[in-house]
Amino acid sequence: MRGFVRSPVGLSLDALAQRYGCRPSSLMGISPLSGESLIFDMAIVSASIENDKLMKTTGGKIRAKRAGWSKETRGELRRHGNR
């Protein structure tokens, strides 16, 4: 579950849950009465908080910007960096 929670899907679940005012587990169809739903919700929220903290650092901002670059742009930068 940890890998799933930290993936873009997990972060999207948190954003959707905040937008619609519900819990991430309800979007996944997990019964709200089960303990599994509480653990899942806590994992999603903690991953989201960690991601927010990371994005506020300089390294996080650089990583976010690089993630938006196309494959060709990254290849071009690598070729120029090796000279």
C-alpha positions as CSV (number, residue, x, y, z in Angstrom):
1,M,0.0,0.0,0.0
2,R,2.9,2.4,0.7
3,G,4.0,2.5,-2.9
4,F,0.4,3.2,-4.1
5,V,-0.1,5.9,-1.5
6,R,3.1,7.8,-2.5
7,S,2.3,7.5,-6.3
8,P,0.6,10.3,-8.2
9,V,-2.7,8.3,-7.9
10,G,-2.5,8.6,-4.1
11,L,-1.9,12.3,-4.3
12,S,-4.8,12.6,-6.7
13,L,-7.1,10.8,-4.3
14,D,-6.2,13.3,-1.6
15,A,-6.9,16.2,-3.9
16,L,-10.2,14.7,-5.0
17,A,-11.2,14.0,-1.4
18,Q,-10.5,17.6,-0.4
19,R,-12.4,18.9,-3.4
20,Y,-15.5,16.9,-2.8
21,G,-15.3,16.9,1.0
22,C,-15.1,13.2,1.6
23,R,-12.5,10.7,2.7
24,P,-10.0,9.1,0.2
25,S,-11.2,5.6,1.2
26,S,-14.7,6.4,0.2
27,L,-13.5,7.3,-3.3
28,M,-11.9,3.8,-3.4
29,G,-15.0,2.1,-2.2
30,I,-13.6,0.9,1.1
31,S,-16.2,0.6,3.9
32,P,-16.0,3.6,6.2
33,L,-16.7,1.3,9.2
34,S,-13.6,-0.8,8.7
35,G,-10.3,-0.1,10.3
36,E,-8.6,-0.5,6.9
37,S,-10.3,2.7,5.7
38,L,-8.9,4.7,8.6
39,I,-5.4,3.4,8.0
40,F,-5.7,4.1,4.3
41,D,-6.9,7.7,4.9
42,M,-4.1,8.4,7.3
43,A,-1.5,7.0,4.9
44,I,-2.9,9.2,2.0
45,V,-2.9,12.3,4.2
46,S,0.6,11.7,5.5
47,A,2.0,11.2,2.0
48,S,0.3,14.4,0.9
49,I,1.8,16.3,3.8
50,E,5.3,14.9,3.0
51,N,4.9,15.9,-0.6
52,D,3.8,19.4,0.3
53,K,6.9,19.8,2.6
54,L,9.1,18.5,-0.2
55,M,7.7,20.9,-2.8
56,K,8.6,23.9,-0.5
57,T,12.3,23.1,-0.6
58,T,14.5,24.3,-3.4
59,G,15.3,20.7,-4.4
60,G,11.6,19.9,-4.5
61,K,10.9,22.9,-6.8
62,I,13.7,21.8,-9.1
63,R,12.4,18.2,-9.2
64,A,8.9,19.4,-10.0
65,K,10.1,21.6,-12.8
66,R,12.2,18.8,-14.3
67,A,9.3,16.4,-14.1
68,G,7.4,18.7,-16.6
69,W,10.2,18.6,-19.2
70,S,9.8,16.4,-22.2
71,K,12.0,13.4,-22.8
72,E,13.7,15.2,-25.7
73,T,14.5,18.2,-23.6
74,R,16.1,16.0,-20.9
75,G,18.1,14.2,-23.5
76,E,19.3,17.5,-25.0
77,L,20.4,18.7,-21.6
78,R,22.3,15.5,-20.9
79,R,24.1,15.7,-24.3
80,H,25.2,19.3,-23.6
81,G,26.2,18.5,-20.0
82,N,28.6,15.7,-21.1
83,R,30.8,18.1,-23.2
